[in-house]
Amino acid sequence: MSGAPPTTGLLALCRWAGRFAFQRPAGLTAAVMTTLLKAGLDLLKPWPMVYLVNALPHADRSFVAWCVGAAILIFFLSWAAGLANTFANVTLGQRLTYDVASELFAKLQQLSLHFHARHSIGDNVRRATTDCGCVSVIVLSAALPVMSSALTMIAMFVILWKTNLMLALLALAIAPLMALVFYFYAQPMTRLGYTQQEAEARIYEVAERTFSAMPVVAAFGREQWNDLAFADACERTVAATARLTRVQLQFKALIGFAMALGTALIFWFGGHAALNGGISIGAVLLFLSYLAAFYDPLATVMYTSVTVETAAGSALRVRELLETQSDVTDKPGAAPLGAIMGAVEIQDVTVGYEPGRPVLRNVSLRANRGEMIAMVGPTGAGKSTLVALIPRFFDPWQGRVLVDSRDVRDVALKSLRDRIAIVLQEPFLFPLSAAENIAYGRPGATREEIETAARAANAHEFILKLPGGYDTVIGERGATLSGGERQRLSLARAYLKNAPILILDEPTSAIDAASEAAVVDALEKLRKGRTVFIIAHRMSTITMATRIVELRDGTIC
């Protein structure tokens, strides 16, 4: 996902972020109340000084003590409210970030394999981690400060108005100028913020691509090329960040100029009014104290746009994924599949990965319960695409896929996949224990069931030789095991799932002859009582089949 940022207004982004905030009512209430409490206490800070100045020189020592005590008390309470507000904001901010991350993570798992094939893992990882902090920024660094600042400005303007109407109106004279600056800079900051986030995501993409293929990188000596690609991604990110920062600094400079202009006007007219006796010294002090405090929240409202615009880039990237429609979803009211015999029928199916370029054309095939069909043909003929239709990794453009005479699109997706076990050409193992890898499809399996599955897959003996036996943690992607051992663990996982339909995608193509014999023996045990589709090139697996189907150019020969 890249290119121009989606067009979404700031109010829409705030409403979207607010949806997550309102899911945490207790935390949001604490953050709002402590914010308002601190703002209210800040309003009281100048009053002890004003009373003291107006009472001089007639004030006695006790009055002075009371004023000093009141000032200290207000300061202490404001300090305590600030600490409480910081704690409330940090707590709520972390919860909001993880709420968004959890929803996005769940969404990514729901999207089809077709989607994941078209999008970078590194970019998706960044969206599910770094970008998810945008909601916390929008709510806690933008929405709440704006609300607090707006209420503070209203209260202060009322006080300034009652002190001196002309000076109060002068204090507001700069507001149109600030609004004009905001109008011209809002969209450029959103666009550049999005571009900067996209450029930063490129760093994740390069890193993920490199580290996930280290054997290939080392074998072909591409380290220097990857260094250059990473450096280029970093340079592009720095350039994008610099462009964004320049615009933000211009915005802040113009806002600062407007505030300085307003302060100069107040000093000029306020000074003349004081010299002419049109306003008391206490009122002048109050006005000057509140003037700085009045411009601070006004500046907060303006500067918040910088914060929101920066977070908007991340927010748009998160929303892109959350609003992405999955290619494969349950129909409304889809019923669970229930127990099945395992018969599979593919009827007149046409499908592809890109519009106008079908991989399979008008393919029909039936597999009865207990039948093992070997699918052969040249690379690119559509074998893997055909078997991927059965668990609905994607849906056909036309035609149907039936399991026990039920269209797979009419049943609940999870119930369908619960009844299908898959063994891939490149077995994927997780950095978990051997037992946990075998039980990945059945997390509640007992150790006895896990060991039975391992024995059936001819994996029990080599597992016992591992340093911790079944509790040994396997390296990333099974790097601590041989190819044959990884494949046998994968077969044990499929055996333990005990699904009536089994899909084997070239399970022996990447292992040596010695390991192949053990895998083939495990396959013989695994196939019993199941409907099996096996993509095969080796005779050892082809001869196991009850029927051989050849695919060429997307059709069955």
Buried (B, 14 or more C-beta within 10 A) or exposed (E): BEEEBEEBEBEEBBEBBBEBBEEBEEBBEBBBBBBBBBBBBBBBBBBBBBBBBBBEEEBEEEBEEBBEEBBEEBBEBBEBBBEBBEEBBEBBBEBBBBBBBEBBBEBBEEBBBBBBEEBBBBBBBBBBBBBBBBBBBBBBBBBBBBBBBBBBBEBBBEBBBEBBEEBBEBBBEBBEBBEEBBEEBBEBBBBBBBBBBBBBBBBBBBBBBBEEBEEEBEEEEBEEEBEEBBEEBBEBBEEBBEBBEEBBEBBBEBBEBBBEEBBEBBEEBBEEBBEEEEBBEBBBBBBBBBBEBBBBBBBBBBBBBBBBBBBBBBBBBBBBBBEBEEBBBBEEEBEEBEEBEBBBBBBEBBBBEEEEEBBBBBBEBEBBBBBBBBBBBEEEBBBBBBBBBBBBBBBBEEBBBBBBEBEBBBBBBEBBBBBBBBBBBBBEBEBEBBBBBBBBBBEEBEEEBBBBBBBBBBBBEBBEEBEEBBEBBBEEBBEBBBBBBBBBBBBBBBBBBBBBBBBBBBBBBBBEEEBBBBBBBBBEEBBEEBBBBBBBBBEBBBEBBEEEBBBEEBBBE
